[in-house]
Amino acid sequence: MKITYHPIGVIHSPFTEIEDMPIQPTGASGAQGIVEIFPQFQEGLSDLEGFSHIILLYHLHRSEGFRLTVTPFLDNQPRGLFSTRAPKRPNPIGLSVVKLVKREENTLHIENVDILDGTPLLDIKPYVPAFEPDIDIRVGWLEEANEEARNKRSDDRFR
């Protein structure tokens, strides 16, 4: 089975190098960016400006290869890849929930962006808290490191 995706736009951010980037949107508080949607997809942005937050799905274009065991940014112990958000994955797809500041035609102004400049955008979805399950959430090995994500920056471990 062959699966093919085509970008619908490009994400622009202040982060031009992988090293020293925020590792999650919580660590990118206030970081501003722009999402440029290709003109043929602009019509699909109708009504999006009514949402305060959006989910961006994107291709981790500078990520090559993967390992099934990694040492994540918030730990010093090797962990299974799928219990982390490490960028080197069999399918290098990233996901971020960002604040939508405003829309101008085919341009979205966003905040709290933790994405590398020039990243190809695959899809946009509105963030709707009522659609998320109200459940007792566990965060596994990240329980102790959860707050550390706000200040942690990437390094060269996933180059």
One Martini backbone bead per residue (centre of mass of N, CA, C, O) as a GRO file, in nm:
protein
  159
    1MET     BB    1   0.095   0.038   0.025
    2LYS     BB    2   0.040   0.368  -0.087
    3ILE     BB    3   0.127   0.688   0.060
    4THR     BB    4   0.017   1.026  -0.021
    5TYR     BB    5   0.136   1.358   0.034
    6HIS     BB    6   0.038   1.710   0.020
    7PRO     BB    7   0.096   2.017   0.057
    8ILE     BB    8  -0.091   2.324   0.174
    9GLY     BB    9   0.178   2.448   0.303
   10VAL     BB   10   0.366   2.689   0.511
   11ILE     BB   11   0.580   2.721   0.788
   12HIS     BB   12   0.657   3.010   0.984
   13SER     BB   13   0.950   3.085   1.185
   14PRO     BB   14   1.214   3.165   1.416
   15PHE     BB   15   1.314   2.862   1.347
   16THR     BB   16   1.617   2.754   1.171
   17GLU     BB   17   1.708   2.558   1.399
   18ILE     BB   18   1.696   2.277   1.585
   19GLU     BB   19   1.858   2.397   1.779
   20ASP     BB   20   1.690   2.560   2.046
   21MET     BB   21   1.414   2.458   2.039
   22PRO     BB   22   1.120   2.401   2.116
   23ILE     BB   23   0.950   2.092   2.210
   24GLN     BB   24   0.685   2.262   2.272
   25PRO     BB   25   0.429   2.488   2.287
   26THR     BB   26   0.476   2.560   2.593
   27GLY     BB   27   0.783   2.660   2.515
   28ALA     BB   28   0.644   2.889   2.293
   29SER     BB   29   0.557   3.128   2.438
   30GLY     BB   30   0.486   3.386   2.197
   31ALA     BB   31   0.563   3.254   1.948
   32GLN     BB   32   0.574   3.358   1.617
   33GLY     BB   33   0.372   3.291   1.317
   34ILE     BB   34   0.327   3.158   0.978
   35VAL     BB   35   0.064   3.047   0.760
   36GLU     BB   36   0.096   2.933   0.429
   37ILE     BB   37  -0.150   2.904   0.200
   38PHE     BB   38  -0.230   2.774  -0.073
   39PRO     BB   39  -0.448   2.906  -0.298
   40GLN     BB   40  -0.614   2.630  -0.360
   41PHE     BB   41  -0.690   2.628  -0.020
   42GLN     BB   42  -0.832   2.892   0.089
   43GLU     BB   43  -1.138   2.815   0.106
   44GLY     BB   44  -1.086   2.619   0.362
   45LEU     BB   45  -1.066   2.878   0.573
   46SER     BB   46  -1.341   2.909   0.624
   47ASP     BB   47  -1.427   2.993   0.965
   48LEU     BB   48  -1.154   2.972   1.134
   49GLU     BB   49  -1.149   3.255   1.297
   50GLY     BB   50  -1.346   3.136   1.536
   51PHE     BB   51  -1.082   3.010   1.641
   52SER     BB   52  -0.826   3.002   1.885
   53HIS     BB   53  -0.745   2.701   1.795
   54ILE     BB   54  -0.504   2.486   1.627
   55ILE     BB   55  -0.424   2.206   1.427
   56LEU     BB   56  -0.105   2.094   1.324
   57LEU     BB   57  -0.001   1.914   1.038
   58TYR     BB   58   0.333   1.781   0.972
   59HIS     BB   59   0.643   1.771   0.809
   60LEU     BB   60   0.956   1.640   0.908
   61HIS     BB   61   1.192   1.752   0.684
   62ARG     BB   62   1.469   1.706   0.882
   63SER     BB   63   1.397   1.408   0.914
   64GLU     BB   64   1.602   1.110   0.955
   65GLY     BB   65   1.506   0.844   1.036
   66PHE     BB   66   1.513   0.575   1.297
   67ARG     BB   67   1.432   0.473   1.634
   68LEU     BB   68   1.278   0.259   1.876
   69THR     BB   69   1.504   0.382   2.064
   70VAL     BB   70   1.506   0.663   2.294
   71THR     BB   71   1.632   0.977   2.418
   72PRO     BB   72   1.466   1.207   2.554
   73PHE     BB   73   1.461   1.537   2.647
   74LEU     BB   74   1.304   1.452   2.943
   75ASP     BB   75   1.545   1.235   2.954
   76ASN     BB   76   1.803   0.960   3.037
   77GLN     BB   77   1.623   0.731   2.921
   78PRO     BB   78   1.540   0.483   2.743
   79ARG     BB   79   1.273   0.474   2.495
   80GLY     BB   80   1.000   0.422   2.336
   81LEU     BB   81   0.910   0.592   2.068
   82PHE     BB   82   0.580   0.576   2.124
   83SER     BB   83   0.646   0.730   2.421
   84THR     BB   84   0.709   0.972   2.231
   85ARG     BB   85   0.802   1.298   2.049
   86ALA     BB   86   0.998   1.224   1.859
   87PRO     BB   87   1.102   1.314   1.529
   88LYS     BB   88   1.214   1.028   1.473
   89ARG     BB   89   1.018   0.853   1.233
   90PRO     BB   90   0.864   0.652   1.016
   91ASN     BB   91   0.650   0.900   1.024
   92PRO     BB   92   0.720   1.242   0.985
   93ILE     BB   93   0.487   1.356   1.206
   94GLY     BB   94   0.343   1.653   1.316
   95LEU     BB   95   0.205   1.814   1.624
   96SER     BB   96   0.015   2.124   1.686
   97VAL     BB   97  -0.104   2.353   1.926
   98VAL     BB   98  -0.231   2.670   1.829
   99LYS     BB   99  -0.265   3.007   1.813
  100LEU     BB  100  -0.514   3.204   1.665
  101VAL     BB  101  -0.501   3.535   1.577
  102LYS     BB  102  -0.520   3.548   1.245
  103ARG     BB  103  -0.675   3.620   0.924
  104GLU     BB  104  -0.526   3.659   0.584
  105GLU     BB  105  -0.663   3.493   0.374
  106ASN     BB  106  -0.379   3.271   0.327
  107THR     BB  107  -0.309   3.378   0.628
  108LEU     BB  108  -0.171   3.265   0.938
  109HIS     BB  109  -0.165   3.380   1.264
  110ILE     BB  110   0.060   3.266   1.519
  111GLU     BB  111   0.105   3.100   1.840
  112ASN     BB  112   0.313   2.883   1.992
  113VAL     BB  113   0.559   2.801   1.808
  114ASP     BB  114   0.744   2.466   1.747
  115ILE     BB  115   0.845   2.522   1.444
  116LEU     BB  116   1.014   2.491   1.168
  117ASP     BB  117   1.120   2.664   0.925
  118GLY     BB  118   0.957   2.547   0.628
  119THR     BB  119   0.728   2.366   0.700
  120PRO     BB  120   0.520   2.132   0.588
  121LEU     BB  121   0.176   2.134   0.538
  122LEU     BB  122  -0.099   1.899   0.570
  123ASP     BB  123  -0.294   2.015   0.813
  124ILE     BB  124  -0.613   2.139   0.949
  125LYS     BB  125  -0.759   2.182   1.279
  126PRO     BB  126  -0.982   2.232   1.505
  127TYR     BB  127  -0.996   2.321   1.838
  128VAL     BB  128  -1.212   2.107   2.052
  129PRO     BB  129  -1.271   2.039   2.371
  130ALA     BB  130  -1.551   1.880   2.347
  131PHE     BB  131  -1.405   1.642   2.170
  132GLU     BB  132  -1.264   1.571   2.418
  133PRO     BB  133  -1.206   1.358   2.651
  134ASP     BB  134  -1.331   1.296   2.984
  135ILE     BB  135  -1.046   1.192   3.147
  136ASP     BB  136  -0.817   1.000   3.302
  137ILE     BB  137  -0.487   1.110   3.295
  138ARG     BB  138  -0.186   0.966   3.176
  139VAL     BB  139   0.198   1.017   3.144
  140GLY     BB  140   0.385   0.831   3.256
  141TRP     BB  141   0.720   0.906   3.247
  142LEU     BB  142   0.628   1.229   3.243
  143GLU     BB  143   0.525   1.313   3.523
  144GLU     BB  144   0.798   1.459   3.629
  145ALA     BB  145   0.861   1.630   3.339
  146ASN     BB  146   0.626   1.814   3.249
  147GLU     BB  147   0.728   2.109   3.337
  148GLU     BB  148   1.002   2.105   3.170
  149ALA     BB  149   0.886   2.172   2.878
  150ARG     BB  150   0.889   2.491   2.899
  151ASN     BB  151   1.236   2.500   2.901
  152LYS     BB  152   1.301   2.308   2.683
  153ARG     BB  153   1.550   2.227   2.445
  154SER     BB  154   1.689   2.145   2.174
  155ASP     BB  155   1.917   1.927   2.016
  156ASP     BB  156   2.135   1.681   1.852
  157ARG     BB  157   1.996   1.387   1.902
  158PHE     BB  158   1.803   1.409   1.609
  159ARG     BB  159   1.999   1.446   1.348
   0.00000   0.00000   0.00000
